[in-house]
Amino acid sequence: MKDLSKRLLAVIIGELLCALAITFFFIPHKLLSGGIGGIGIMLQYLLDVSSGIFIFLLNIPLFIVGFKRLSKKFMIFTFISAFLLSFYLTILKSLNLPFKIDDIILSAIFGGVLNGIGMGILFRYGASQGGLDILALIFKRDYNLNISEGLMLMNGIIISVASFLFGLERGLYTVISMYVAYQVVDKVINGFDEKKQFIIISDKAEEVANKIMVDPHRGVTLLEAKGAYSKKQKQVIYCVAYNRQVVRIKQVVAEIDPNAFISISNMVEVSGKGFIKREV
């Protein structure tokens, strides 16, 4: 029950941030958002009807696809999320509040940041705005295509149409905004504390592994290996840790075996014991 409440709160807050970005940063300068939201905003510019109404209607066929391919729980929260975005946009348009940033570049950047935080919160807690987000998650699951890459790819068509209708300059500003937003999305989803993968080859592998498990308290796997040149049997330490723990692990290795071989690389995605698992 606590997890459901946290998830619902994330949807409420995330969609509010997205709606504020669209209403106060994008629409005053005829910028767009991504996906179905961008199409809804275009239709608002052309027909002067709240984008929230168009967004909800355009989402219906994609909800049907999502319920067949993704988690039912995820799709229920996505439906709630899309409804809230439509509701927020309709209410904010009717209020006609005077807030406006005159500088279009500042609007593109900070609108992108605000929109990215909102979308990232949704994805992190197992929901989305619906629309092309549903397709992006299917591509992520089936083809391991990063969410940000999938969305940018699909949104290229929308931006092209918008540039034709409202001018190339508006389209380019929208690209800036969307790039900023999707960089922020990945940061919020994966956490600002990035994960690192360690491969350590040492003659004192067990001693190093035991120390790492105590301080900085990370899980370690010992792999049996054989040197191709020396033909000697070796133990290889495999470990995944947070970015903030990198310095400590390097210190541990240096203290026990200064001659150890260490390889450190970035991790795109980690789930399992000791790390957050997300349901999609």
ChimeraX attribute file (.defattr): number of C-alpha atoms within 10 A of each C-alpha:
attribute: neighborCount
match mode: 1-to-1
recipient: residues
	/A:1	6
	/A:2	7
	/A:3	9
	/A:4	11
	/A:5	10
	/A:6	12
	/A:7	19
	/A:8	19
	/A:9	13
	/A:10	22
	/A:11	29
	/A:12	19
	/A:13	18
	/A:14	28
	/A:15	29
	/A:16	21
	/A:17	23
	/A:18	25
	/A:19	27
	/A:20	19
	/A:21	23
	/A:22	27
	/A:23	23
	/A:24	19
	/A:25	30
	/A:26	28
	/A:27	18
	/A:28	15
	/A:29	19
	/A:30	19
	/A:31	28
	/A:32	27
	/A:33	27
	/A:34	26
	/A:35	22
	/A:36	24
	/A:37	28
	/A:38	22
	/A:39	22
	/A:40	25
	/A:41	27
	/A:42	24
	/A:43	17
	/A:44	17
	/A:45	15
	/A:46	11
	/A:47	10
	/A:48	10
	/A:49	15
	/A:50	21
	/A:51	27
	/A:52	25
	/A:53	18
	/A:54	19
	/A:55	26
	/A:56	21
	/A:57	13
	/A:58	16
	/A:59	20
	/A:60	15
	/A:61	10
	/A:62	17
	/A:63	20
	/A:64	11
	/A:65	14
	/A:66	23
	/A:67	15
	/A:68	10
	/A:69	16
	/A:70	18
	/A:71	13
	/A:72	13
	/A:73	14
	/A:74	19
	/A:75	24
	/A:76	14
	/A:77	22
	/A:78	25
	/A:79	20
	/A:80	18
	/A:81	25
	/A:82	25
	/A:83	19
	/A:84	22
	/A:85	29
	/A:86	23
	/A:87	19
	/A:88	21
	/A:89	23
	/A:90	18
	/A:91	14
	/A:92	17
	/A:93	15
	/A:94	10
	/A:95	9
	/A:96	9
	/A:97	10
	/A:98	6
	/A:99	10
	/A:100	14
	/A:101	15
	/A:102	11
	/A:103	10
	/A:104	18
	/A:105	16
	/A:106	13
	/A:107	25
	/A:108	28
	/A:109	20
	/A:110	18
	/A:111	29
	/A:112	30
	/A:113	24
	/A:114	24
	/A:115	32
	/A:116	28
	/A:117	26
	/A:118	29
	/A:119	27
	/A:120	27
	/A:121	24
	/A:122	28
	/A:123	28
	/A:124	22
	/A:125	23
	/A:126	21
	/A:127	30
	/A:128	29
	/A:129	30
	/A:130	29
	/A:131	23
	/A:132	20
	/A:133	25
	/A:134	26
	/A:135	20
	/A:136	23
	/A:137	23
	/A:138	20
	/A:139	16
	/A:140	17
	/A:141	15
	/A:142	9
	/A:143	9
	/A:144	12
	/A:145	15
	/A:146	17
	/A:147	22
	/A:148	19
	/A:149	15
	/A:150	19
	/A:151	22
	/A:152	20
	/A:153	12
	/A:154	16
	/A:155	21
	/A:156	14
	/A:157	12
	/A:158	20
	/A:159	26
	/A:160	14
	/A:161	16
	/A:162	22
	/A:163	17
	/A:164	11
	/A:165	13
	/A:166	15
	/A:167	13
	/A:168	15
	/A:169	11
	/A:170	20
	/A:171	22
	/A:172	17
	/A:173	22
	/A:174	30
	/A:175	22
	/A:176	14
	/A:177	28
	/A:178	28
	/A:179	20
	/A:180	20
	/A:181	28
	/A:182	24
	/A:183	17
	/A:184	23
	/A:185	27
	/A:186	21
	/A:187	16
	/A:188	20
	/A:189	19
	/A:190	18
	/A:191	15
	/A:192	12
	/A:193	13
	/A:194	16
	/A:195	22
	/A:196	20
	/A:197	19
	/A:198	22
	/A:199	18
	/A:200	21
	/A:201	23
	/A:202	22
	/A:203	16
	/A:204	15
	/A:205	21
	/A:206	15
	/A:207	14
	/A:208	23
	/A:209	25
	/A:210	14
	/A:211	17
	/A:212	20
	/A:213	14
	/A:214	10
	/A:215	13
	/A:216	17
	/A:217	13
	/A:218	18
	/A:219	16
	/A:220	18
	/A:221	13
	/A:222	17
	/A:223	13
	/A:224	10
	/A:225	13
	/A:226	12
	/A:227	9
	/A:228	8
	/A:229	6
	/A:230	7
	/A:231	9
	/A:232	9
	/A:233	12
	/A:234	17
	/A:235	18
	/A:236	24
	/A:237	20
	/A:238	17
	/A:239	20
	/A:240	23
	/A:241	23
	/A:242	17
	/A:243	14
	/A:244	13
	/A:245	17
	/A:246	17
	/A:247	10
	/A:248	13
	/A:249	23
	/A:250	16
	/A:251	12
	/A:252	18
	/A:253	24
	/A:254	13
	/A:255	10
	/A:256	16
	/A:257	17
	/A:258	12
	/A:259	11
	/A:260	15
	/A:261	13
	/A:262	14
	/A:263	11
	/A:264	14
	/A:265	11
	/A:266	12
	/A:267	15
	/A:268	12
	/A:269	11
	/A:270	18
	/A:271	9
	/A:272	8
	/A:273	8
	/A:274	11
	/A:275	13
	/A:276	12
	/A:277	11
	/A:278	13
	/A:279	13
	/A:280	21
